[in-house]
Amino acid sequence: MPQQPKDVSRRQFLQGVAFAAASITGLSACSDTEEAVTQATSRATGAAAPSATAAPSATAAATATATGTPAAGGGAPFKLGLMIPQSGTYASLGSDMQQGFQLYLDQNGGMLGGREVEVVAAETEANPEVGLRAARRLIEEEQVAVATGIVSSAVALGVKDIFGEAGTPLIISNAGADMVNLDPTLPNLFRTSFTNRQPNFALGQWAAGEFGGMAVAGIAPDYAAGQEHLQGFIDGFGSEVVTELFPPFGTTSDYQPFLTEIQQSGAEVVFAFFAGGEAITFVQQYTDFGLAGNLPLIGPGFLTDDGILEQQGQSAVGVRTALHYSPLLDNQVNADFDAAYRDAYGSSATTYAMQSYDAAQLIDLSLTDGDVDTSDSAAFSEALAGVGTIPSPRGEFSLDPETHDPIQQIYLREVQEVDGGLGNVVVEDLGEFEPLPQA
Amino acid sequence: MEVIGDFFDANAISILNGVARGLLLFTMAVGLSLIFGLMDVLNLVHGAVFLLGAYIGFSLAPSGSSTLAFVLALGVALVAGIVLGGGLAATVRPLRGRGHLDQALLTLGLAFVLSDVISIIWGDDFRSLAPPPVLGGSVTVFGNAYPLYRLAVIVVGLVIAAAVYYAFERTDLGAVVRAAVSDRAMVSALGINTNVVLIGVFATGSALAAFGGLVGAPVLGVRPGLDWDVLILALIVVVVGGLGSIPGAFLGALLIGQVQALGVALFPDIAPFLLFGAMAAILLIRPQGLFGDVTAR
């Protein structure tokens, strides 16, 4: 074979590979979005809503069988589905949730409302399709009386319909997308976590007082949750920000161009929402490029989540965030909860563990009246809706009568050195907020 | 002139950042280019080796450890790269002469394996690595704060580029490598073991990638998926710069670094397309790449 053609083909081959690689990246960008969404939301925020249509006949049949089982009165054991990611990027979140839930069970002798509980774990990953399969299995095969968990908003929105049709109560203990229980509002859907809008709106109102008249720049990843977070802040703040930046989600490893743009925008304060790995990178580069110390950095609590604080290191010190919880929150319930959690698992409690602990607590409280029949989904949902205030480690909170989203205190936290490590120290109680507060 | 001055003032930091990223890319691309250009093997494992270097840094010199630990980790990364590269050379050897597709499939498979092994060992969480204490903090450059570590990356990248260029173009060893590429049989006849040369180039390229991965970790982060991101960028650099050309890889990497940094700063909306647009433009004008040589091959 003559040299010339061989080598030309070699070059063409390489070009082909590069173009192929390029087009694969381009093509997969769409499908990646979903995964990526949940990736950055790994620390718990909501996002895109891939529509998931449940098969009506199948669910109807499932409902029939579920209600067809012999009516179990007070004290009868029941099955509970725990929908958490057990592998992949969110495995650590899922494990926090599982541990929080288990802690409450263990503290109550494996019982909720005085009844034996059989926990069935179902893998959701952060993928609506996998979540839907898990939901079908729990409802149709396992015939659980109630389900809880769900990290990702995409999964929450994906399984909403099937739970709506089956009537089985679902208690979301993380996913934060604002609209989860709106359009339509389901009587059997509950949430013990937060809405994306809640902490940001509270932070915005606080910022209006703290930084009134100062120019604020806002930055968040360019996907649904990023926009919900920033919009919540702007609505609470009450005036426009000088610049809104939406770096590409999941593919930005260097925030320098955006940081430079913030510096040149004349901003005096920066609001940022990032989560997971992006939050680590952003907060570190915020320091590296000299913004920290000159422009105060604020955001929702996920920006300095306890799970990533250690990775962020000193660069996170001084960042102020708003959230409905901090493991350092000073109240007796939280002190007991955190101590018990440390005893059981050897590490400090997290927001995710707390939210799932409260999901268990919500079920427990709803069944204190021994007459509630857990196999009657409608009665169970009604009992859950009627719980009233819940003595949570976050402080007492209640569920909105209509959407069953939490009405709760939002706290301003500041990252400080605590016992040789870093922690989100609560510096101010911002007050109680509705799930979707309006100015 | 004033327009140019204003442009520079506004974008000085972006330009500098592009240089730092470009030089990081160079440490990765130069190995890819040499192995493919000189040895005719498309080594898709290269990205995973880069990531391995980053994780070695994460394990041996986690944030908060001493400068010495960082330097030691660099040494370990180099050794790991050499060992892996040698192993790779041995693995792909039976496929010599079987065409590029077979080789690409083999190295692609190995890349997946190494990626998964890394993810089994270190998990799927995003990690970060702080620069060594000596290079922590920021300095003022053109009136803006700029991380000292990135300046160090620029210096290290330039030193590596000069060293690689010198070794391949100005030393006897480099001459042997180049000769082995042109006429393997003749070099063998001179009593030189060409297999050793092949393994040496593989090992050097992989060592550079692992080294680059660790040096790049404080800038690019340590996370699953970084291997493929970097590999694609390096492939673009090789295509743009021309196969087997060290100056080509150097200029190609600097160009891609600028497209990434300045592109995002100036044209945020179309930034994702600029990269491949630049590659397509260069291929249209100079299909063999900036420094590719058609006639010599």
Interface residues (C-beta under 8 A of the other chain):
Chain A: Q3 Q4 D7 V8 R10 R11 F13 L14 Q15 V17 A18 F19 A21 A22 T25 G26 A29 G88 T89 A91 S92 P248 T251 S253 D254 Q256 P257 F258 T260 E261 Q263 Q264 G276 G277 E278 I280 T281 Q284 T287 D288 F289 G290 L291 Q311 Q312 G313
Chain B: A10 N11 I13 S14 N17 R21 F36 D40 L42 S63 G64 H100 A104 D124 D125 F126 R127 S128 A130 S138 N144 A145 Y146 P147 Y149 R150 V219 L220 G221 R223 L226 D229 L231 I232 L235 I236 V238 V239 L243 Q260 A261 V264 A265 P268 A271 P272 F276 M279 L283 P287 Q288 G289 G292 V294 R297
